[in-house]
Amino acid sequence: MKEYTVTNTRPMTVEEYIEFEENSEVRHEFIENQLYPMPGTTDDHNDICINLTQLLKMLLKTIGKFKVHQENVKVQILHEKDYTYPDVMVVSDPQDFDARYIKKYPPVIFEVISKTTRMDDQVDKFIRYKNIAALQNYILVDSEKVLVEVRCKTTEGNWEANTYLRSDGHFPIPAQGIDLNIEDVYEGVSFL
């Protein structure tokens, strides 16, 4: 599990969190009324996020009204008790189009994982993200090797996972009905 350093000794309200975050140089998750600083990222992590964002924007503009957000837009997970910054998320609900700071209904969330975030992203964040009723796909993209895990919510509400390697060539985003080319997602990363 990822180690956190709590930066506040008393519980904050959501309003205090939003005001604090607007003026902070460091991003923070907000879980159960406590602040947790977000770690910095690597060039490879950043390149993968940019690649995902560009690919998604290009593909989604032809199939409907969607917005793609990268790293600096918050998602609310549980009724004003849990906020975090997904690496990349897709929103399609009109309520999210009107929301300036916080999104609540993303059907797709991507996390770019590394050895320091792997357990948090694969387990802890996934447990939290499953509380977003609109979420249909949770996709983990490894930043240290070519590996993508696509988790999909079934009609019964269970989650299934499939893993994709470079040899697969692409991976699906079922909630949007599109595939992404693995080589395009990893374009420019240092370990290739």
N, CA, C and O of each residue as an XYZ file, in Angstrom:
768
protein
N       0.829     -1.167      0.000
C       0.000      0.000      0.000
C       0.881      1.240      0.000
O       1.931      1.267      0.641
N       0.446      2.265     -0.724
C       1.196      3.510     -0.818
C       1.204      4.224      0.528
O       0.182      4.299      1.210
N       2.356      4.742      0.896
C       2.479      5.505      2.127
C       1.997      6.930      1.902
O       2.353      7.562      0.906
N       1.204      7.425      2.807
C       0.704      8.790      2.736
C       1.213      9.586      3.922
O       1.446      9.040      5.000
N       1.380     10.852      3.716
C       1.682     11.758      4.800
C       0.500     12.702      4.921
O       0.247     13.507      4.025
N      -0.209     12.606      6.007
C      -1.352     13.481      6.214
C      -0.834     14.883      6.471
O       0.034     15.082      7.320
N      -1.365     15.861      5.736
C      -0.856     17.219      5.843
C      -1.704     18.109      6.723
O      -1.395     19.287      6.898
N      -2.759     17.565      7.276
C      -3.646     18.379      8.085
C      -4.003     17.586      9.334
O      -4.291     16.394      9.235
N      -3.991     18.208     10.496
C      -4.239     17.479     11.729
C      -5.701     17.476     12.134
O      -6.082     16.726     13.032
N      -6.526     18.287     11.502
C      -7.956     18.261     11.800
C      -8.723     17.992     10.509
O      -8.252     18.323      9.421
N      -9.894     17.395     10.630
C     -10.678     17.151      9.419
C     -11.029     18.458      8.704
O     -11.305     19.474      9.342
N     -11.013     18.411      7.379
C     -11.393     19.566      6.571
C     -12.785     19.336      6.002
O     -13.224     18.197      5.847
N     -13.463     20.415      5.698
C     -14.709     20.309      4.951
C     -14.363     20.255      3.466
O     -13.240     20.570      3.073
N     -15.321     19.859      2.654
C     -15.116     19.836      1.213
C     -14.814     21.240      0.707
O     -13.943     21.420     -0.144
N     -15.522     22.229      1.223
C     -15.305     23.614      0.792
C     -13.885     24.076      1.115
O     -13.244     24.733      0.294
N     -13.391     23.733      2.311
C     -12.016     24.086      2.680
C     -11.017     23.381      1.772
O     -10.015     23.972      1.368
N     -11.287     22.122      1.452
C     -10.410     21.368      0.557
C     -10.332     22.029     -0.809
O      -9.237     22.237     -1.331
N     -11.462     22.357     -1.391
C     -11.469     22.960     -2.727
C     -10.732     24.288     -2.720
O      -9.953     24.567     -3.631
N     -10.966     25.107     -1.708
C     -10.263     26.400     -1.612
C      -8.764     26.182     -1.422
O      -7.955     26.853     -2.063
N      -8.393     25.256     -0.553
C      -6.990     24.957     -0.310
C      -6.311     24.463     -1.591
O      -5.205     24.890     -1.922
N      -6.985     23.562     -2.302
C      -6.405     22.945     -3.498
C      -6.224     23.960     -4.625
O      -5.270     23.860     -5.396
N      -7.118     24.922     -4.728
C      -7.007     25.952     -5.766
C      -5.749     26.798     -5.589
O      -5.231     27.352     -6.559
N      -5.255     26.898     -4.356
C      -4.090     27.732     -4.072
C      -2.824     26.941     -3.779
O      -1.775     27.528     -3.516
N      -2.910     25.620     -3.823
C      -1.777     24.774     -3.464
C      -0.882     24.512     -4.678
O      -1.366     24.369     -5.801
N       0.418     24.453     -4.436
C       1.365     24.087     -5.496
C       1.470     22.576     -5.645
O       1.983     22.092     -6.654
N       0.996     21.827     -4.666
C       1.017     20.367     -4.669
C      -0.424     19.872     -4.689
O      -1.267     20.371     -3.944
N      -0.708     18.881     -5.550
C      -2.050     18.291     -5.579
C      -2.225     17.356     -4.394
O      -1.270     16.735     -3.927
N      -3.473     17.265     -3.909
C      -3.784     16.393     -2.778
C      -5.031     15.581     -3.057
O      -5.994     16.075     -3.644
N      -5.003     14.331     -2.629
C      -6.236     13.565     -2.555
C      -6.952     14.001     -1.291
O      -6.322     14.516     -0.367
N      -8.253     13.803     -1.241
C      -9.066     14.156     -0.074
C      -9.890     12.926      0.263
O     -10.850     12.603     -0.437
N      -9.513     12.238      1.341
C     -10.159     10.991      1.722
C     -10.619     11.102      3.173
O      -9.823     11.342      4.080
N     -11.926     10.921      3.368
C     -12.498     11.002      4.713
C     -12.053     12.279      5.442
O     -11.642     12.236      6.601
N     -12.142     13.392      4.750
C     -11.874     14.721      5.299
C     -10.412     14.980      5.677
O     -10.132     15.868      6.482
N      -9.484     14.217      5.105
C      -8.060     14.422      5.348
C      -7.346     14.632      4.010
O      -7.745     14.070      2.990
N      -6.295     15.440      4.023
C      -5.483     15.698      2.836
C      -4.323     14.714      2.752
O      -3.705     14.383      3.764
N      -4.032     14.246      1.531
C      -2.901     13.360      1.274
C      -2.181     13.877      0.035
O      -2.785     13.935     -1.036
N      -0.902     14.256      0.147
C      -0.187     14.794     -1.019
C       0.002     13.741     -2.098
O       0.213     12.564     -1.807
N      -0.077     14.182     -3.350
C       0.117     13.296     -4.504
C       1.590     13.337     -4.902
O       2.190     14.412     -4.932
N       2.178     12.183     -5.206
C       3.586     12.175     -5.605
C       3.772     12.754     -7.005
O       2.829     12.820     -7.793
N       4.993     13.168     -7.300
C       5.325     13.629     -8.642
C       5.391     12.443     -9.602
O       5.263     11.293     -9.183
N       5.590     12.726    -10.891
C       5.611     11.660    -11.880
C       6.889     11.720    -12.707
O       7.647     12.687    -12.640
N       7.110     10.661    -13.492
C       8.286     10.578    -14.358
C       7.930     11.065    -15.762
O       6.760     11.274    -16.083
N       8.951     11.240    -16.584
C       8.731     11.599    -17.988
C       7.900     10.535    -18.696
O       6.989     10.866    -19.455
N       8.207      9.246    -18.454
C       7.455      8.177    -19.110
C       5.979      8.217    -18.703
O       5.098      8.075    -19.551
N       5.713      8.408    -17.421
C       4.341      8.529    -16.938
C       3.636      9.680    -17.656
O       2.509      9.535    -18.130
N       4.299     10.795    -17.727
C       3.721     11.976    -18.380
C       3.477     11.723    -19.869
O       2.419     12.074    -20.391
N       4.447     11.119    -20.551
C       4.280     10.817    -21.982
C       3.091      9.893    -22.229
O       2.333     10.097    -23.177
N       2.924      8.876    -21.379
C       1.805      7.945    -21.539
C       0.477      8.680    -21.333
O      -0.469      8.465    -22.091
N       0.398      9.541    -20.321
C      -0.828     10.315    -20.083
C      -1.154     11.218    -21.272
O      -2.307     11.303    -21.694
N      -0.148     11.884    -21.804
C      -0.362     12.754    -22.974
C      -0.826     11.919    -24.168
O      -1.769     12.296    -24.863
N      -0.162     10.785    -24.407
C      -0.543      9.926    -25.524
C      -1.992      9.451    -25.383
O      -2.763      9.503    -26.341
N      -2.355      8.989    -24.182
C      -3.726      8.530    -23.959
C      -4.723      9.652    -24.232
O      -5.728      9.450    -24.914
N      -4.438     10.827    -23.697
C      -5.347     11.965    -23.857
C      -5.520     12.312    -25.333
O      -6.645     12.492    -25.799
N      -4.427     12.407    -26.063
C      -4.517     12.756    -27.485
C      -5.264     11.693    -28.285
O      -6.103     12.024    -29.123
N      -4.966     10.429    -28.035
C      -5.633      9.350    -28.765
C      -7.131      9.335    -28.472
O      -7.948      9.205    -29.383
N      -7.480      9.468    -27.202
C      -8.886      9.457    -26.821
C      -9.638     10.639    -27.428
O     -10.745     10.478    -27.943
N      -9.039     11.818    -27.367
C      -9.711     12.994    -27.939
C      -9.947     12.810    -29.436
O     -11.013     13.153    -29.946
N      -8.968     12.278    -30.126
C      -9.081     12.089    -31.565
C     -10.176     11.061    -31.901
O     -11.000     11.296    -32.785
N     -10.178      9.932    -31.196
C     -11.140      8.875    -31.496
C     -12.561      9.203    -31.029
O     -13.529      8.872    -31.713
N     -12.687      9.845    -29.881
C     -14.010     10.082    -29.320
C     -14.765     11.221    -29.996
O     -15.993     11.265    -29.931
N     -14.057     12.141    -30.642
C     -14.757     13.274    -31.263
C     -15.666     12.828    -32.395
O     -16.581     13.560    -32.771
N     -15.436     11.653    -32.941
C     -16.251     11.178    -34.055
C     -17.463     10.356    -33.605
O     -18.326     10.053    -34.428
N     -17.553      9.987    -32.318
C     -18.635      9.094    -31.901
C     -19.603      9.692    -30.896
O     -20.497      8.983    -30.434
N     -19.472     10.931    -30.543
C     -20.410     11.523    -29.603
C     -19.771     12.593    -28.762
O     -18.631     12.997    -28.994
N     -20.528     13.050    -27.771
C     -20.047     14.132    -26.915
C     -19.330     13.546    -25.699
O     -19.953     12.958    -24.815
N     -18.034     13.718    -25.675
C     -17.191     13.243    -24.580
C     -16.149     14.311    -24.287
O     -15.807     15.114    -25.155
N     -15.652     14.314    -23.066
C     -14.499     15.150    -22.721
C     -13.462     14.243    -22.078
O     -13.794     13.291    -21.371
N     -12.212     14.557    -22.338
C     -11.104     13.799    -21.762
C     -10.334     14.744    -20.850
O      -9.976     15.853    -21.245
N     -10.085     14.293    -19.626
C      -9.349     15.106    -18.648
C      -8.093     14.360    -18.227
O      -8.078     13.133    -18.136
N      -7.047     15.125    -17.975
C      -5.754     14.540    -17.641
C      -5.212     15.123    -16.344
O      -5.009     16.333    -16.252
N      -4.980     14.300    -15.362
C      -4.238     14.523    -14.123
C      -4.660     15.682    -13.223
O      -4.553     15.543    -12.005
N      -5.119     16.785    -13.727
C      -5.392     17.928    -12.865
C      -6.869     18.221    -12.655
O      -7.224     19.305    -12.192
N      -7.731     17.274    -12.988
C      -9.165     17.428    -12.750
C      -9.584     16.348    -11.757
O      -9.266     15.170    -11.926
N     -10.305     16.771    -10.715
C     -10.694     15.862     -9.641
C     -11.933     15.044    -10.007
O     -12.767     15.466    -10.809
N     -12.027     13.858     -9.394
C     -13.241     13.057     -9.445
C     -13.706     12.834     -8.016
O     -12.902     12.563     -7.124
N     -15.013     12.951     -7.809
C     -15.610     12.656     -6.502
C     -15.997     11.191     -6.491
O     -16.714     10.723     -7.376
N     -15.521     10.470     -5.487
C     -15.791      9.037     -5.430
C     -16.971      8.723     -4.523
O     -17.914      8.053     -4.944
N     -16.931      9.188     -3.315
C     -18.027      8.971     -2.373
C     -18.540     10.310     -1.873
O     -17.757     11.206     -1.557
N     -19.798     10.437     -1.805
C     -20.507     11.619     -1.347
C     -19.689     12.585     -0.487
O     -19.775     12.573      0.741
N     -18.910     13.407     -1.149
C     -18.127     14.467     -0.517
C     -17.179     13.968      0.569
O     -16.903     14.685      1.531
N     -16.683     12.746      0.421
C     -15.714     12.221      1.384
C     -14.439     11.746      0.722
O     -13.455     11.470      1.408
N     -14.434     11.642     -0.608
C     -13.306     11.031     -1.290
C     -13.121     11.676     -2.660
O     -13.964     11.525     -3.545
N     -12.021     12.390     -2.827
C     -11.695     13.055     -4.087
C     -10.270     12.699     -4.474
O      -9.383     12.652     -3.622
N     -10.052     12.448     -5.761
C      -8.708     12.166     -6.233
C      -8.561     12.663     -7.669
O      -9.523     13.115     -8.290
N      -7.344     12.570     -8.174
C      -7.018     13.003     -9.526
C      -6.651     11.783    -10.374
O      -5.511     11.322    -10.308
N      -7.574     11.251    -11.162
C      -7.184     10.158    -12.055
C      -6.144     10.665    -13.062
O      -6.127     11.850    -13.398
N      -5.286      9.772    -13.537
C      -4.303     10.183    -14.544
C      -5.002     10.644    -15.812
O      -4.642     11.675    -16.380
N      -5.995      9.891    -16.259
C      -6.809     10.276    -17.418
C      -8.214      9.756    -17.158
O      -8.383      8.642    -16.663
N      -9.227     10.561    -17.490
C     -10.605     10.080    -17.397
C     -11.431     10.629    -18.543
O     -11.171     11.706    -19.080
N     -12.434      9.846    -18.893
C     -13.387     10.242    -19.924
C     -14.709     10.532    -19.227
O     -15.151      9.756    -18.380
N     -15.341     11.653    -19.583
C     -16.670     11.958    -19.059
C     -17.623     12.135    -20.231
O     -17.246     12.623    -21.296
N     -18.868     11.727    -20.009
C     -19.883     11.862    -21.047
C     -21.217     12.331    -20.493
O     -22.135     12.614    -21.263
N     -21.344     12.419    -19.189
C     -22.583     12.862    -18.563
C     -22.681     14.389    -18.633
O     -21.726     15.075    -18.268
N     -23.805     14.935    -19.092
C     -23.949     16.398    -19.174
C     -23.678     17.121    -17.858
O     -23.220     18.264    -17.867
N     -23.954     16.468    -16.723
C     -23.677     17.095    -15.428
C     -22.179     17.339    -15.245
O     -21.776     18.316    -14.615
N     -21.360     16.446    -15.798
C     -19.911     16.629    -15.712
C     -19.416     17.716    -16.655
O     -18.398     18.349    -16.379
N     -20.116     17.943    -17.761
C     -19.715     19.015    -18.675
C     -19.869     20.377    -18.004
O     -19.088     21.294    -18.254
N     -20.883     20.498    -17.152
C     -21.148     21.770    -16.481
C     -20.319     21.960    -15.214
O     -20.198     23.081    -14.721
N     -19.747     20.880    -14.680
C     -18.969     20.952    -13.439
C     -17.566     21.452    -13.751
O     -16.861     20.860    -14.569
N     -17.164     22.527    -13.110
C     -15.880     23.152    -13.425
C     -14.689     22.466    -12.766
O     -13.649     22.305    -13.405
N     -14.813     22.058    -11.509
C     -13.673     21.534    -10.762
C     -13.726     20.029    -10.490
O     -12.688     19.371    -10.416
N     -14.930     19.493    -10.343
C     -15.065     18.120     -9.868
C     -16.017     17.347    -10.764
O     -17.131     17.795    -11.036
N     -15.571     16.184    -11.220
C     -16.394     15.299    -12.042
C     -16.911     14.165    -11.163
O     -16.232     13.736    -10.230
N     -18.122     13.679    -11.465
C     -18.735     12.640    -10.635
C     -19.142     11.388    -11.398
O     -19.413     10.358    -10.781
N     -19.192     11.451    -12.745
C     -19.783     10.359    -13.506
C     -18.898      9.824    -14.634
O     -19.408      9.563    -15.724
N     -17.610      9.654    -14.414
C     -16.776      9.151    -15.524
C     -17.053      7.672    -15.809
O     -17.061      6.860    -14.884
N     -17.280      7.311    -17.077
C     -17.427      5.890    -17.402
C     -16.081      5.173    -17.542
O     -16.014      3.946    -17.456
N     -15.002      5.951    -17.759
C     -13.679      5.351    -17.963
C     -12.633      6.142    -17.174
O     -12.578      7.370    -17.247
N     -11.805      5.414    -16.421
C     -10.670      6.007    -15.703
C      -9.425      5.195    -16.036
O      -9.443      3.964    -16.033
N      -8.337      5.920    -16.324
C      -7.022      5.322    -16.541
C      -6.103      5.714    -15.391
O      -6.117      6.863    -14.950
N      -5.320      4.786    -14.912
C      -4.210      5.082    -14.013
C      -2.949      4.524    -14.653
O      -2.935      3.385    -15.121
N      -1.892      5.326    -14.672
C      -0.588      4.910    -15.188
C       0.222      4.483    -13.974
O       0.498      5.289    -13.085
N       0.601      3.208    -13.942
C       1.208      2.647    -12.734
C       2.720      2.525    -12.848
O       3.278      2.392    -13.937
N       3.364      2.577    -11.686
C       4.809      2.371    -11.574
C       5.038      1.509    -10.340
O       4.082      1.134     -9.661
N       6.285      1.194    -10.046
C       6.533      0.333     -8.879
C       6.103      1.002     -7.582
O       5.746      0.308     -6.630
N       6.127      2.329     -7.516
C       5.734      3.003     -6.275
C       4.218      3.176     -6.145
O       3.716      3.361     -5.036
N       3.484      3.119     -7.256
C       2.027      3.309     -7.182
C       1.249      2.039     -7.496
O       0.024      2.012     -7.380
N       1.957      0.991     -7.892
C       1.309     -0.237     -8.379
C       0.239     -0.767     -7.415
O      -0.908     -0.956     -7.820
N       0.587     -1.004     -6.175
C      -0.364     -1.579     -5.219
C      -1.533     -0.628     -4.967
O      -2.683     -1.062     -4.901
N      -1.249      0.635     -4.828
C      -2.323      1.604     -4.584
C      -3.285      1.634     -5.767
O      -4.501      1.593     -5.577
N      -2.749      1.706     -6.993
C      -3.605      1.792     -8.177
C      -4.353      0.485     -8.444
O      -5.526      0.509     -8.814
N      -3.679     -0.656     -8.257
C      -4.314     -1.942     -8.555
C      -5.341     -2.355     -7.511
O      -6.320     -3.027     -7.835
N      -5.124     -1.957     -6.257
C      -5.997     -2.437     -5.188
C      -6.770     -1.294     -4.532
O      -7.989     -1.204     -4.676
N      -6.068     -0.427     -3.817
C      -6.738      0.581     -3.000
C      -7.581      1.557     -3.818
O      -8.744      1.793     -3.489
N      -7.013      2.119     -4.870
C      -7.787      3.050     -5.697
C      -8.933      2.335     -6.384
O     -10.026      2.886     -6.509
N      -8.691      1.107     -6.831
C      -9.755      0.364     -7.497
C     -10.935      0.146     -6.547
O     -12.090      0.296     -6.945
N     -10.650     -0.200     -5.318
C     -11.719     -0.369     -4.324
C     -12.503      0.928     -4.172
O     -13.732      0.911     -4.091
N     -11.797      2.043     -4.134
C     -12.464      3.345     -4.021
C     -13.238      3.676     -5.294
O     -14.401      4.074     -5.221
N     -12.605      3.515     -6.464
C     -13.250      3.865     -7.736
C     -14.511      3.041     -7.999
O     -15.428      3.525     -8.661
N     -14.573      1.809     -7.493
C     -15.759      0.986     -7.726
C     -17.020      1.620     -7.133
O     -18.130      1.205     -7.469
N     -16.870      2.600     -6.273
C     -18.009      3.312     -5.700
C     -18.601      4.357     -6.645
O     -19.629      4.956     -6.329
N     -17.972      4.583     -7.792
C     -18.526      5.496     -8.798
C     -19.494      4.668     -9.646
O     -19.073      3.804    -10.415
N     -20.783      4.937     -9.501
C     -21.807      4.124    -10.177
C     -21.646      4.133    -11.695
O     -21.905      3.118    -12.341
N     -21.228      5.251    -12.275
C     -21.114      5.373    -13.726
C     -19.882      4.668    -14.294
O     -19.816      4.441    -15.502
N     -18.912      4.318    -13.459
C     -17.658      3.740    -13.952
C     -17.900      2.368    -14.579
O     -18.464      1.476    -13.946
N     -17.464      2.213    -15.834
C     -17.598      0.954    -16.565
C     -16.250      0.293    -16.850
O     -16.155     -0.932    -16.922
N     -15.200      1.119    -17.013
C     -13.869      0.593    -17.310
C     -12.830      1.276    -16.438
O     -12.797      2.502    -16.335
N     -11.988      0.474    -15.815
C     -10.829      0.960    -15.070
C      -9.620      0.345    -15.751
O      -9.463     -0.875    -15.777
N      -8.763      1.202    -16.305
C      -7.675      0.720    -17.148
C      -6.329      1.126    -16.546
O      -6.072      2.304    -16.298
N      -5.481      0.130    -16.320
C      -4.156      0.334    -15.750
C      -3.119      0.194    -16.862
O      -3.073     -0.820    -17.558
N      -2.290      1.220    -17.019
C      -1.243      1.219    -18.035
C       0.093      1.271    -17.305
O       0.364      2.229    -16.581
N       0.918      0.266    -17.482
C       2.203      0.189    -16.786
C       3.183      1.165    -17.426
O       3.275      1.245    -18.651
N       3.906      1.900    -16.605
C       4.881      2.867    -17.124
C       6.296      2.307    -17.170
O       7.225      3.016    -17.556
N       6.478      1.040    -16.782
C       7.812      0.457    -16.746
C       7.980     -0.730    -17.696
O       9.092     -1.221    -17.893
N       6.880     -1.184    -18.278
C       6.899     -2.237    -19.289
C       5.596     -2.124    -20.075
O       4.639     -1.501    -19.614
N       5.562     -2.724    -21.253
C       4.362     -2.650    -22.088
C       3.357     -3.666    -21.562
O       3.455     -4.863    -21.833
N       2.388     -3.158    -20.804
C       1.367     -3.992    -20.179
C       0.164     -3.112    -19.852
O       0.294     -2.083    -19.190
N      -0.995     -3.531    -20.321
C      -2.236     -2.807    -20.059
C      -3.246     -3.798    -19.497
O      -3.431     -4.883    -20.047
N      -3.896     -3.424    -18.404
C      -4.959     -4.244    -17.826
C      -6.260     -3.473    -17.954
O      -6.361     -2.337    -17.489
N      -7.264     -4.088    -18.586
C      -8.569     -3.466    -18.774
C      -9.560     -4.178    -17.862
O      -9.822     -5.370    -18.022
N     -10.111     -3.429    -16.898
C     -11.128     -3.970    -16.007
C     -12.487     -3.439    -16.452
O     -12.658     -2.243    -16.687
N     -13.450     -4.354    -16.565
C     -14.787     -3.997    -17.057
C     -15.846     -4.435    -16.057
O     -15.788     -5.539    -15.514
N     -16.821     -3.548    -15.819
C     -17.953     -3.900    -14.966
C     -18.978     -4.667    -15.807
O     -19.357     -4.222    -16.891
N     -19.420     -5.814    -15.305
C     -20.416     -6.614    -16.010
C     -21.812     -6.067    -15.727
O     -21.991     -5.208    -14.864
N     -22.785     -6.570    -16.456
C     -24.164     -6.127    -16.228
C     -24.651     -6.504    -14.831
O     -25.579     -5.888    -14.308
N     -24.029     -7.510    -14.231
C     -24.386     -7.910    -12.864
C     -23.666     -7.068    -11.809
O     -23.931     -7.211    -10.615
N     -22.759     -6.193    -12.244
C     -22.029     -5.337    -11.313
C     -20.707     -5.901    -10.842
O     -20.038     -5.291    -10.008
N     -20.316     -7.062    -11.362
C     -19.014     -7.642    -11.033
C     -17.967     -7.057    -11.969
O     -18.299     -6.423    -12.971
N     -16.704     -7.277    -11.635
C     -15.612     -6.767    -12.464
C     -14.797     -7.918    -13.027
O     -14.471     -8.874    -12.323
N     -14.472     -7.808    -14.325
C     -13.611     -8.774    -15.002
C     -12.400     -8.034    -15.544
O     -12.485     -6.854    -15.885
N     -11.274     -8.728    -15.623
C     -10.038     -8.091    -16.100
C      -9.402     -8.907    -17.215
O      -9.428    -10.138    -17.206
N      -8.827     -8.184    -18.181
C      -8.033     -8.787    -19.249
C      -6.736     -8.005    -19.377
O      -6.714     -6.782    -19.232
N      -5.655     -8.729    -19.650
C      -4.337     -8.122    -19.789
C      -3.920     -8.132    -21.255
O      -4.164     -9.095    -21.982
N      -3.280     -7.029    -21.674
C      -2.845     -6.881    -23.064
C      -1.362     -6.541    -23.091
O      -0.887     -5.704    -22.324
N      -0.629     -7.215    -23.999
C       0.800     -7.021    -24.174
C       1.061     -6.398    -25.533
O       0.145     -6.253    -26.343
N       2.306     -6.032    -25.782
C       2.687     -5.450    -27.073
C       2.244     -6.346    -28.235
O       1.781     -5.854    -29.264
N       2.388     -7.655    -28.062
C       2.042     -8.589    -29.140
C       0.547     -8.573    -29.486
O       0.167     -9.009    -30.572
N      -0.294     -8.084    -28.589
C      -1.729     -7.986    -28.873
C      -2.048     -6.843    -29.834
O      -3.074     -6.863    -30.514
N      -1.168     -5.857    -29.885
C      -1.345     -4.761    -30.832
C      -2.279     -3.656    -30.388
O      -2.032     -2.486    -30.681
N      -3.336     -4.000    -29.694
C      -4.298     -2.993    -29.249
C      -5.042     -3.521    -28.028
O      -4.929     -4.695    -27.674
N      -5.804     -2.633    -27.392
C      -6.668     -3.039    -26.286
C      -7.976     -2.264    -26.393
O      -7.999     -1.143    -26.902
N      -9.081     -2.872    -25.904
C     -10.384     -2.231    -26.035
C     -10.701     -1.290    -24.865
O     -10.188     -1.435    -23.756
N     -11.550     -0.342    -25.160
C     -12.217      0.455    -24.136
C     -13.701      0.215    -24.371
O     -14.353      0.991    -25.071
N     -14.239     -0.851    -23.794
C     -15.603     -1.268    -24.108
C     -16.666     -0.200    -23.868
O     -17.619     -0.107    -24.641
N     -16.527      0.597    -22.831
C     -17.540      1.614    -22.535
C     -17.682      2.625    -23.663
O     -18.752      3.211    -23.829
N     -16.630      2.840    -24.439
C     -16.673      3.790    -25.545
C     -16.743      3.100    -26.906
O     -16.945      3.760    -27.925
N     -16.580      1.786    -26.929
C     -16.643      1.045    -28.180
C     -15.470      1.316    -29.101
O     -15.613      1.289    -30.323
N     -14.301      1.580    -28.510
C     -13.106      1.857    -29.309
C     -11.949      0.990    -28.830
O     -11.999      0.409    -27.746
N     -10.916      0.910    -29.644
C      -9.655      0.256    -29.294
C      -8.544      1.284    -29.381
O      -8.615      2.212    -30.187
N      -7.518      1.127    -28.558
C      -6.321      1.956    -28.651
C      -5.148      1.084    -29.072
O      -4.999     -0.045    -28.604
N      -4.328      1.611    -29.947
C      -3.121      0.934    -30.407
C      -2.065      1.025    -29.302
O      -1.744      2.118    -28.834
N      -1.536     -0.106    -28.894
C      -0.562     -0.136    -27.793
C       0.698      0.653    -28.148
O       1.223      1.381    -27.306
N       1.186      0.521    -29.372
C       2.394      1.264    -29.779
C       2.167      2.772    -29.653
O       3.070      3.503    -29.244
N       0.960      3.240    -30.004
C       0.649      4.670    -29.899
C       0.609      5.127    -28.450
O       1.054      6.232    -28.140
N       0.083      4.294    -27.558
C       0.018      4.643    -26.135
C       1.415      4.792    -25.553
O       1.650      5.666    -24.718
N       2.348      3.941    -25.990
C       3.711      3.950    -25.448
C       4.697      4.755    -26.297
O       5.902      4.692    -26.055
N       4.223      5.491    -27.264
C       5.119      6.276    -28.126
C       5.956      7.243    -27.291
O       5.426      7.989    -26.468
N       7.261      7.219    -27.513
C       8.173      8.161    -26.872
C       8.661      7.764    -25.486
O       9.451      8.500    -24.894
N       8.221      6.625    -24.944
C       8.700      6.250    -23.610
C      10.118      5.696    -23.699
O      10.513      5.127    -24.717
N      10.873      5.870    -22.626
C      12.317      5.606    -22.667
C      12.694      4.142    -22.730
O      13.767      3.827    -23.245
N      11.861      3.216    -22.228
C      12.280      1.819    -22.167
C      12.037      1.053    -23.464
O      12.405     -0.119    -23.550
N      11.430      1.674    -24.477
C      11.193      0.975    -25.746
C      12.437      0.921    -26.598
O      12.409      0.369    -27.697
